[in-house]
Amino acid sequence: MLSFSLLTFAGIAIADRIVYQNEEVACSKSKLLTRIDITDEMSFSMDIQVNKIPVGHSNYWESIFHCGASNYPRLPSIFMHPDADNEGRAFQGFWMTIDGDKNVASPVVHSGETHRLEVTYTQSSLVYKMNGEVFYNNQQYKGHKTPSNQPCYAGNPWYNSAKAVIHNLVIRDLSSGSLEERLNAKIAQNKRELDKKIAANTGKFDNAIARIDALERKMKNVGKAASSAQSVGAMPEDSFNGYELADANKNLLVYCLVIFNIGTILGCISCLYWNQKAPAKGYKSVIPQYEDEDVKEALA
């Protein structure tokens, strides 16, 4: 597995992990199992042992599993109805409900049976499987909210609990998806951002070079003027003009100031260049290493 430091370097944290598991738990009302953070991509898998089909009126439901701080949101929620064993009825099988999508009935179930149920969702897809077979696949799922610290129950507080036992419950955070694909995507994104910065600084360098060229031309003109002033200063003593000598000194002073300005501009360009290089170096600096089990949250 890639180390945490490498993924952090790329802006990705390890999140493809088991956040909760339970080998066996009997459903009962308000049976709190754990609290989890809902992420963009998650999976829930369990074996549900049906001990008894509910008995009641047409609007009677019993809760098997539920994640969410109240009756809604349901992320997800699994129920059974008195018609769970009546094949062809609207409420047959396990009744699957999740925020952002319609309710879905699984294939029919009967008392004494155990069925493997899997729920996998992202922000754009929702898939239900029973006993390894897909019975619902929505690749245009509208997405869900991602609240933190959400309770998960084996029998929620708002309905009577089902006469069922949950085995091999595993909740996974899949938000890291394919680490290789996301790593490559992050590297490509960083490269595009770096290219933009280089392009922006190239324009600044071009402007600075243009200014230097202009100053060089001005410097040459000043040099010619200074040479001319020196020639005038070499005139015979009886034709010496103090004002012409003063003008020559002024031109020499301007010449020195131009040279000083060029040095200042070159210094600024150097600072700008090394400021742009510094983040890249910092990016490669040593990042503290952590063990995977110490990693709790991801980046972005």
C-alpha positions, 0 to 999 in steps of 0.5 A: 500500500502507498505510504500516507506521506506519498498520498499526502504529497499528492493531496490524497489521504488514505480513505479506502478502509473499513470504518466499522465491522460487526460479526453478529448483532440481533436487531432491536429498537434503537440498537446503536452500533457506531457513529460514522462520517458519511463520505462521497463513496461508501459501501455497506455489506451484511448477511441478513438472517430473516427470523420472521416476516413482519405481521401488520397493516399495509403501512407497517414497517420494521427496521433492520439497518439505518444510518442517519441522525433521524428518520431522514436522512437515510444513508442508507435504511433497510426495512421489511414489510408484511409483504416481504415474502409475497413475490410480485407485491410492491413491498416484497423483499428488503425495502431499500431507501436512501436519500437522493433516490427512489425506494427500491424492493429487493427480490422476495425473502422468506422466514428462515433464510439468510441473504447477502445484501450490499449497498454501494453509492457515490455522488453519481451512482447507486448499486444494490446487490443481493446474493451477489446479483445486482437488482438495482443499478442507477448510474444517474444517482443525484447524490447525497449529503455528507454529514459527519458523526452519523449514528448507525443502528441495527433497528432504528429508534423510529420503527419497530425492529425486524425479527432478524440478525445481521452477520458480517456487517462491514462499512467501508469508506471508498472515497479514495476510489482508485488510488492510482487514478486519483493520484495521476489526476492530482499530479496532472492537476498540479502540473497544469497549475504549475504551467499556469504559474510559469506562463504568468511569470514568463510574461513578467520576465518578458516585461522586465527584459523589455524594460531593460532593453529600453534602459539600455537604449537610454543608457547609450543615449546618455553615454553619447550625451556625456561624451559630447559634454566631455568634448565641450569641456575640452574647449579652449580656456577663453571659450570655457562655459560653466553651464556646459560642465554642469550639464555634463555632470548631470548627464553623468549622474543620470547615467549612474542612476540608470545603472543603479535602476538596472541592478534593482530590476535584476534583483527583483527578477531574481527574487521573483524567480526564487519565490516561484521555485520555493513552493516546489522545493517545499513540496518535496520537503520531508513529510512526517510518516504515519501508520495507516491506523492513525489516519482518520481523515482525508485531504482536498 
